[in-house]
Amino acid sequence: MEGKQVLLTGGAGGLGLGVTPAVVRQGAKVTIPYRNEASIERLKQQLSPSEFESIRFVSVDLSKESAIAQLVEDMGRVDVLIHLVGGFSMGQLIDYSYEDWKKDFQLNLDTTFLVCKHSLRSMINSGYGRIVTVGSKGAVQPMGGLASYCASKAGVVALTQAIAEEVKDYDNITANCVLPSIIDTPTNREAMGSDQADQWIKPESLAAGICYLASEAAKDVRGATLPVYGQL
Ligand SMILES: NC(=O)c1ccc[n+]([C@@H]2O[C@H](COP(=O)([O-])OP(=O)(O)OC[C@H]3O[C@@H](n4cnc5c(N)ncnc54)[C@H](OP(=O)(O)O)[C@@H]3O)[C@@H](O)[C@H]2O)c1
């Protein structure tokens, strides 16, 4: 990714703690849209001062299409989109509110649609692009108590594969998706304790798969769903 313009959403989140350093260390020009200043401070601890200085942080709410359009325009060009934004909440379907269902779809699927749409326009203009989205093991092996999460992540997988089909005629534009199981993030440790954490996927391990799919070398890998389950 040397010299590539990379739009790295969610780059200051839990998974971003592993993915952002890996992408920066490849010599990419990284832009991270953020909402929460505190998560940037946490990310700073994972980077050298010069690595941190090399990142452009922009305050953008990725649920707003006009803000995304502006972000992409300001970047001038998006060579690589790595879309980490997403999240989950639990609840039995009969108790789940329609409001929460819509929130999950907005966070997981709508942001993916919007960020892919505007990044892809730029990629088609330049003739080069790599899109890497994040699904979940639950997208292909759905679990009870997580219906809206699994359904919205299944949507992310289908959307990514549809994009891969749509750009098949472009020589050097690809779209692929990674499917993590449980990731070893500070939030998961806080929520579930650390007893099982050695079995969870390290952000650095996912970063290796993401960086491969985002690389020039992965030109012929299209519409893939890469399971990164570890021993889970
Ligand atoms: N953690 C897991 O075990 C696990 C398992 C399978 C799949 N995944 C997937 O992996 C990805 C990363 O997960 P994670 O654990 O790193 O989540 P996370 O720690 O919650 O990070 C998500 C990031 O997205 C940002 N974000 C959310 N909504 C946004 C918006 N509207 N505009 C701009 N930024 C926004 C958050 O920023 P703020 O902090 O400012 O809100 C945060 O930095 C997600 O897609 C998740 O579904 C995670």
The ligand as an SDF file (V2000), in Angstrom:
LIG
                    3D

 48 52  0  0  0  0  0  0  0  0999 V2000
  -15.2090   -6.9190   18.2350 N   0  0  0  0  0  0  0  0  0  0  0  0
  -15.5570   -8.1220   17.7760 C   0  0  0  0  0  0  0  0  0  0  0  0
  -15.4720   -9.1490   18.4850 O   0  0  0  0  0  0  0  0  0  0  0  0
  -16.0540   -8.2750   16.3620 C   0  0  0  0  0  0  0  0  0  0  0  0
  -16.3970   -9.5390   15.8870 C   0  0  0  0  0  0  0  0  0  0  0  0
  -16.8220   -9.6800   14.5650 C   0  0  0  0  0  0  0  0  0  0  0  0
  -16.9040   -8.5630   13.7490 C   0  0  0  0  0  0  0  0  0  0  0  0
  -16.5520   -7.3530   14.2570 N   0  0  0  0  0  0  0  0  0  0  0  0
  -16.6250   -6.1810   13.3740 C   0  0  0  0  0  0  0  0  0  0  0  0
  -15.3390   -5.5890   13.3010 O   0  0  0  0  0  0  0  0  0  0  0  0
  -15.4820   -4.1790   13.0830 C   0  0  0  0  0  0  0  0  0  0  0  0
  -14.6720   -3.4180   14.1270 C   0  0  0  0  0  0  0  0  0  0  0  0
  -15.1470   -3.7620   15.4280 O   0  0  0  0  0  0  0  0  0  0  0  0
  -14.5490   -3.0870   16.7220 P   0  0  0  0  0  0  0  0  0  0  0  0
  -14.6270   -4.0930   17.8050 O   0  0  0  0  0  0  0  0  0  0  0  0
  -13.2590   -2.4240   16.3960 O   0  0  0  0  0  0  0  0  0  0  0  0
  -15.6570   -1.9540   17.0290 O   0  0  0  0  0  0  0  0  0  0  0  0
  -15.4520   -0.5850   17.8160 P   0  0  0  0  0  0  0  0  0  0  0  0
  -14.3350   -0.6920   18.8000 O   0  0  0  0  0  0  0  0  0  0  0  0
  -16.8070   -0.1930   18.3150 O   0  0  0  0  0  0  0  0  0  0  0  0
  -14.9890    0.4220   16.6890 O   0  0  0  0  0  0  0  0  0  0  0  0
  -15.8830    0.8830   15.7350 C   0  0  0  0  0  0  0  0  0  0  0  0
  -15.3890    2.2160   15.2660 C   0  0  0  0  0  0  0  0  0  0  0  0
  -16.3440    2.7460   14.3200 O   0  0  0  0  0  0  0  0  0  0  0  0
  -16.5340    4.1210   14.6120 C   0  0  0  0  0  0  0  0  0  0  0  0
  -17.8770    4.5410   14.1840 N   0  0  0  0  0  0  0  0  0  0  0  0
  -19.0650    3.9660   14.4870 C   0  0  0  0  0  0  0  0  0  0  0  0
  -20.0640    4.6540   13.9170 N   0  0  0  0  0  0  0  0  0  0  0  0
  -19.4910    5.6810   13.2450 C   0  0  0  0  0  0  0  0  0  0  0  0
  -20.0080    6.7480   12.4620 C   0  0  0  0  0  0  0  0  0  0  0  0
  -21.3200    6.9070   12.2380 N   0  0  0  0  0  0  0  0  0  0  0  0
  -19.1350    7.6460   11.9390 N   0  0  0  0  0  0  0  0  0  0  0  0
  -17.8100    7.5180   12.1510 C   0  0  0  0  0  0  0  0  0  0  0  0
  -17.2510    6.5190   12.8690 N   0  0  0  0  0  0  0  0  0  0  0  0
  -18.0930    5.6160   13.4250 C   0  0  0  0  0  0  0  0  0  0  0  0
  -16.4080    4.2130   16.1180 C   0  0  0  0  0  0  0  0  0  0  0  0
  -16.1260    5.5360   16.4470 O   0  0  0  0  0  0  0  0  0  0  0  0
  -16.6300    6.1580   17.8330 P   0  0  0  0  0  0  0  0  0  0  0  0
  -15.7810    5.5230   18.8880 O   0  0  0  0  0  0  0  0  0  0  0  0
  -16.3570    7.5930   17.6560 O   0  0  0  0  0  0  0  0  0  0  0  0
  -18.0750    5.8110   17.9680 O   0  0  0  0  0  0  0  0  0  0  0  0
  -15.2470    3.2480   16.3730 C   0  0  0  0  0  0  0  0  0  0  0  0
  -14.0120    3.9040   16.2010 O   0  0  0  0  0  0  0  0  0  0  0  0
  -16.9870   -3.8960   13.1310 C   0  0  0  0  0  0  0  0  0  0  0  0
  -17.4900   -3.8890   11.8300 O   0  0  0  0  0  0  0  0  0  0  0  0
  -17.5360   -5.0790   13.9010 C   0  0  0  0  0  0  0  0  0  0  0  0
  -18.8860   -5.3520   13.6350 O   0  0  0  0  0  0  0  0  0  0  0  0
  -16.1380   -7.1590   15.5400 C   0  0  0  0  0  0  0  0  0  0  0  0
  1  2  1  0
  2  3  2  0
  2  4  1  0
  4  5  1  0
  4 48  2  0
  5  6  2  0
  6  7  1  0
  7  8  2  0
  8  9  1  0
  8 48  1  0
  9 10  1  0
  9 46  1  0
 10 11  1  0
 11 12  1  0
 11 44  1  0
 12 13  1  0
 13 14  1  0
 14 15  2  0
 14 16  1  0
 14 17  1  0
 17 18  1  0
 18 19  2  0
 18 20  1  0
 18 21  1  0
 21 22  1  0
 22 23  1  0
 23 24  1  0
 23 42  1  0
 24 25  1  0
 25 26  1  0
 25 36  1  0
 26 27  1  0
 26 35  1  0
 27 28  2  0
 28 29  1  0
 29 30  1  0
 29 35  2  0
 30 31  1  0
 30 32  2  0
 32 33  1  0
 33 34  2  0
 34 35  1  0
 36 37  1  0
 36 42  1  0
 37 38  1  0
 38 39  2  0
 38 40  1  0
 38 41  1  0
 42 43  1  0
 44 45  1  0
 44 46  1  0
 46 47  1  0
M  CHG  2   8   1  16  -1
M  END
$$$$
